[in-house]
Amino acid sequence: MSITPEKAAELCVAVKKELSKVIVGQEATIQELLVSLFSKGHCLLIGVPGLAKTLLVKSLSEVIGVEFNRIQFTPDLMPADIIGAELVADHGGKLVFEYQQGPIFSNLLLADEINRTPPKTQAALLEAMQEKRVTVGGQTHVLPDPFLVVATQNPIEQEGTYPLPEAQLDRFMFSLNVGYPSIEEEREIVKQTTIHQEVELSPVITLEEIISIQQLVRELPVSDHVINYAVDLVTATRPGSPRAGAVTNDYIEWGAGPRASQYLILGAKALALFEGRLSPETKDIRAVASSVLQHRIVVNYKATGQGLDAVKVTERLIAEVREETYA
């Protein structure tokens, strides 16, 4: 099944419109969530409780009509609880091992509070995210297509948590900070949620259309100028590199790897497609840069001492790196 850029843009608008029936505000988060879906990337949502992170992901699954599973991550969760395990089954009096799939076998998986489970279980999920398959008992099982993991993380609770290592954070295309709603949005949220009103969401896009848009994103052409800008931006996060400026050398300990450049281009292509354009521009790179880079850099003690976290340092870095005129 083939799909036109115009149709892809229409479907994106339709998804947003349907989600607005239950989600108030959060336009930027919804936009980048869709960008990651159509770029075949995974998302990390960071925000305090009560900001509708879980509702957003569940509602998205209903609107795009895919199989959805949710895993509540806890300290006692084991890898088999995610990827499945071989169980003993009775087949006509003969006992045999039979593989039982875990909840990871879905198109959209919500990993709720991923930092509450031990590293061994985190690693099992993150390996499956990267490989798009799991191996149990020597047998490999391919995950469904499309496959998107959205993980949530609570930034205000650190006791009893297991922060994801930087190398594993790199598996996520985007790290999205879900902020508080505006006063007007919060008033609307209260109005909608304190009355007896059932809102039914309807699928507005098919599984085949999602896969077609994902293929179209990969096929969109990108100019060398845009690719050079994306690579320059990522290279500028690495201290000591020729592109590194004052922000990087002063505040960054470790910079982003090549996967950041790849995700900058894929995110820019999807964003351009949503706006009906056939090729991304450097403004699209800047639009997704913060979400791609902020979880891929490690700030140093100087930044911490001045109250600068990775988000703030990334914003300064993006403003510092200018477009070059490439030959």
N, C-alpha and C positions, 0 to 999 in steps of 0.2 A: 504493500500500500504506500503510495506516494502522497505527499501533502505540500501545498504551496505555502510560501512565506506569509501571504495574506491570511490564509486559513489558520496558520499557527498563531498569528497575532490575535485573530478573532477568538480562538479557543482560550488563549491566556486571559483575555478580558472576561470571557464567560466564566472561567474558574474564579477569578477575583470577585465578580459580581455575585456569584452563588455563595461564596464564603462570607461576604458582607452581611448575609442574613443572620449569622450567629457571631461573627467576629467584628468587634468595633475597633476601628483604627488598625494599627500594626501594618499599614500598607507596605512599608519598607521590608519588614520581616517576611510578609507573604510573597512579595516580589522576589526576594533572594531565595526563598524556599522553592519557588517554582524554577528559578534559574538553576539551582542545584539539581532538581529533579530532571530537567531536560538536558543537563550537562552530564548526567550519570555520576553526580557527586553526592557526598553525604554531608549532613549539617549537624552542628552542635549549637543548641539553644541555651544561652546562659541568662538566668533571670530569677528574681525572688519568687516565692510561691504566690499563686493567685493571679498571675498575668496571662492565663489562658493558653499556656504553652501546649499542654496536653490536649485541650479542646481544639486548638488550631490544627494539630497534626491529625487527630481523629476526624475532624471535619474535612480536612483535605482528602483523606482516604475515601470519604463518602462522595465527595464532589468529583474525584477523578475515577471512581468506580474500580478500585483495586482491592486486593486482599490485604487486610490490616491486622497486625498483632501488636500487643503492648507487653513489655516486660518491665516489671517493677524491680529495679536492681536493689539487692539487699546484701549484707555482709555474708550470709550463708548460701548465696546463689552459686551454683557450680556450673562449669562449662557445659555439662550434659543437659542442664536445664535450658540452655539456649540452643545448642546445635543438635540435640537429640542424643539417643544412646541405643545400644543393642540390648534388647530384652529377651528373656527366655520365653518362647511361645510353644504351646502344645499343638502339634499338627498330627492328628490321628494317632495319638499315643507316643509320638516321637518328639522329643524336645529339641528345638533348634533356636539359634540366635536370630532375632528379627529386628531390623532397624526401625525405630520409631522416630519420625521427624520431630525436631524441636520447633519452637515458635519463630525461629529465624527464617523459616520457609514461608515467606510472605513477600508481597511487593513493597509494602511500606511497613517498616518496623520502628516502633517508638521505644527507645531505650531510656526509660525514666530514671533519672538520678544515677547516671552511669558511674559517677565517682563514689558511690556507696558500696561498690562490690570490689573484692580483692583483685589484684593484678592478673592472676591466672584466668579469672573469668572475663575480665576486660580484654585480655589478649585473644581469647577464643573468638569473641565478637569481632574485634578489629581485624583479625586475620581473615575471617570470612568476608568482611567488608572489602578487603583488598583483593582477595582471590576469587570472590563470587562463587565459592564452593566450599564444602566441608568434607573432611575425611574422618570416617568412624569405622573402626574394625578393619582397616585396610581398604575400605570401599569409598570412592569419591562420589559425592552427591552434589549436583549443580543446583545453585539457587535460582529462583524464578527471575524472569526478565520482564519488566524492569525491577530493580532492587534498590531501594533507598532506605538508609538508616538515618533517623533523626534522634539524636541523643539530647537529653536535658541535663542541666547541671545547676545546682543551687549555690550561688556564690557566697552566701552569708553563713553557711554552716560548714565548718572545717573539722570539727571533732568527729572521729569515727568515719572519716572519708579517706579515699585513696585517689589522690589527684592523678590524672592521666599524664604519663611522661611525654615530653615534647615530641619524641619520635612517633608516638602513637597518635598524638594530636594531629600530626601531619597527614593522617589518613582522612581527615575531614576536609572537604573542600572549603566550607565556610564555618566561621565561628560568629554567631549572631547574638548580639546583646539585646535582649528584650527589655525595654525600659518601661517606666510607669506611663499610664495613659494621661492625656491632658485632662483638665478639669471638665471640659465639655464631653469628652469621650467617657470619662468615669461616670458622669451623670447619666449618659445613655446606657452604659453597662448596667447601672443600678435599676434603671427603668425596665430594661429587657429581662433581667434575671430575678425580679421580685414579684412577677406576676405569673399566673398559671397560663403558659403559652408554649405549645409544642411547635417547634420549627423543624420541618422535614427538608433535608437537603437532597437534591437529585444529581445524579452523575451527568456532567456536561461534556465529557470527553471519554473516549474509549481507550482500551489498552493498546489497540493497534495504532491509534492516533498518537499516543504518548511515545511509542517506539519510533514512529515515523518522524516526529519532531526531534527526538534524540539523534536520529540519523541525519536529519537536515542540519542540525547545529554543527555536526562534525564536517558536513560538506560545504558550509559557508566559507568563502574565500577571505583571507586576511592579508592585508598589505604588509610589506616588510617594515614600513614605518611603525605600524601598530605593534608588530612582534618585537622590534628593537626597543620600543618604549617599555613594553612589559618586562623584557629581560633586563633593561637598565634599572627599572624600578626594583626588581628583586635583587639584582646585584648590589644595588645601593644599600641594602639592609646588612651587608656583610662587612664588618669592620676591617679596615686595611685594604679593601678592594679599590681599584681606580675610581669607581663611581661613588664610593662612600663619602658622605659629606659630614658636616659638623654634628648633626643629630645622631648619625650612626656611630661615629667614633667616640662621641661623648657618652651615649646612653645605651648602646646595644652590645651585649656580650657575644651572642651568636645570631647569625642571620638566617634567612629562609633558603631552602634548597630549590632545585630545579622544578619540583612538583608545583611550587607556587607560580612559576611562569606559565606552566601548562594550564593551571586552573584560572589564571587571569585571562588567558585567551579564550578558554571555553566559556567562562562566565560572561565575557564581553560579547561573544558571538550570540549567546542565548539572549542577552539583554537587547542587542540590536534587532534580533529576530522578533522579539515581543513588540518592538516599536515599528515594525514593518520595514526595517532596513536590511539589505542583503549583505552588508559587510560592516564589521565593528569599527569604531573610531577610538581614538585615545581617551575620549571622555567616558567611554564604556569601561575602559581599563580602570580609570580613576574611580568610577562608581562602585566597582566590586573590590577594589584594592584593599580597603580596610578590613573587610570580612575575610579576605584570603590571607592577609599577612599577619594580623594581630596575634594569632595563636601559633605563628611560626617563628617569631623572634623571641629572644630571651634578653630582657633588660638587665643592666648591671646595677651594682650597689649605688652608684651615683644617681641614677634615675629613681631608684626606690627612695633614696634619701630626700629627693626633691618632690616626692609625691607623684611621680610620673609612672603610670603603668604602661603595659604594652599597647593598649588602645591609644592613649595620648601620644606616645612616641611614634606610633604608626601614622597618626594623622599629621604630625609635624614632618615626618619623612616624606609623605606623599606631596605635601605642599612644597618641600624643598627640592624635590627632583623635577627638573624642567625637561620639556621635550627638546630633543636635539634635532638639528636639520641633518638628516642622513643622506649620504651620497647615493 
